[in-house]
Amino acid sequence: MEEQFEKSSRPIVALTGASGYIGNHLLQKLTDYADVIALSRNGDKKESSSHVKWRSCDMFSLGSAEKGLEGADCAVYLVHSMMPSAKLTQAKFEDMDLILADNFARAAKKQGIKQIVYMSGIIPQNTDKLSRHLKSRLEVEKVLGAYGVPVTTIRAGLIVGPKGSSFPILSKLAGRLPVMVLPKWTRTETHPIALTDVLSALNKSIGNKDLAGRSIDVGGPKVMTYKEMMIKTAQVMGKNTYTVDVPLLTVTLSRLWVSLITGSPKEIVYPLIESLIHPMVAQKENMVEGISQGKTTFEEAAKSSLEAEQKEKEQTKSKSAPSKTKQIADVRSVQRILLPEGKDASWAGEYYMEWLGKIMKPLLKSKMDEKKNAKVSALLWKTPLLELTFAKDRSTPVRVVYHITGGAFVKSEDKSNGRIEFRQIPGTQECIIAIHEYKPSLPWFIYKFSQAKIHLVVMYLFKKHLLGLMKKTEKYQQNNPVKREVEQGSL
């Protein structure tokens, strides 16, 4: 572990995403009164100071999360996983977010963290048909609090600041389109808030025991539509923009043209645009005096954000281009399944290996020994394709880990980091099956269009098989009510 802080009365705050958009700004505020453990995937390359200790931390690894939070009193969670996290990522962002949050919450519990402060989005009153993005934000909030550590959630709509996601997209639309054809979703109300006011809300929540277990909505002085924000942003830029309203909710088309016009990655644009059908306005019952009410107007926030963005562009031009680092040829594949009632992640791991041998017979066979170590072999091939070693010390009934330790499908120079895990979502029968840091031995192009595709098909078939298994069980119980009551312990 890195050098520890000198003993003092200052609280120690662990800050995830410390090198990111919000985290970097919050870090500067925190050092006024706290010592900060700044967590980043490349923290070991950062320079520490008297009140800031940088640590490298990969939140996809529970062990790394536990080491990252060691010694902290409180923790701020600013992690999001919209962008791919490996050379090949076969996963929905909401499933990756769930793994990250679950690791963080488990680690916080183990390290005795007294409070988690989480940055989320405003959740509409009607939660029945939430967009994927907002549904994921709410799911993360629940998982963070699933292990007993008090969580304080700050929920914001569109944050007006440089970088980030939403406002830069909006400003690019306003700056590049002299005429804007505006679909129905641009008339949806939201509650924009300046970055400085969000930082203030986060800062006032850290260490505040009165806010434990609360979800707090924050917003600026005025509720606005996206159309109004686009027009105001164009005016701040000194541009005359003409708008034409169209009476359609063309979210699918909108996300495509927004991505094309702004040049922003579709992984970020698509989920955000899908969320714009929801009014994201701070609700009075979720507001806290002195925290929820942002003071900075939209125009002031937009102006300062655009100026900061321009200044950064000029500074970047004067610097030499950063050297490109070679990307590691690793794989992250994450799928979500539904477990039969009464079954857990431990059962899923063992049952999957048994099922795999049956479904792929005679081409493949799988075998698990008494120590739960497994091998997957191919017909007429002496060397196993995969060798999995059960991580007994890192496994529980609701989270099981198998290290990928050998086999013809694994690069011989590095077999220690790849792993497969079965993780049950707290309070549900849903289970995440994830492959992390796997480095295939096949040439990348061949792997991508053969083994990787086959894996997705196998996962789909396993998911479908479990659903069929549950339907059979339900049908059996319906036809045998007395037997069902005996099995459930009623008789």
Secondary structure, DSSP 8 states (H G I E B T S, - for coil): ------S-SS-EEEETTTTSHHHHHHHHHHTTT-EEEEEETTGGGS---SSEEEEE--TT-HHHHHHHHTT-SEEEE-----S--SSEEES-HHHHHHHHHHHHHHHHHHTT--EEEEEEE---S--TT--HHHHHHHHHHHHHTTTS--EEEEEES-EESSSSSHHHHHHHHHHH-SEEEE-GGGGSEE--EEHHHHHHHHHHHTT-GGGTT-EEEEB-S--EEHHHHHHHHHHHTT---EEEE-S---HHHHHHHHHHHH---HHHHHHHHHHTTS-B---GGG--TTTSB--S-HHHHHHHHHHHHHHHHHHHHHS-----------EEEEEEEE--TT--HHHHHHHHHHHHHHHTTTTEEEEE-TTS-EEEEETT-SS-SEEEEE-GGG-BTTEEEEEEEE-TTB-TT--SS-EEEEEE-TTSSEEEEEEEEE-BSS-HHHHHTTHHHHHHHHHHHHHHHHHHHHHHHHHHHHH-HHHHHHHHT--
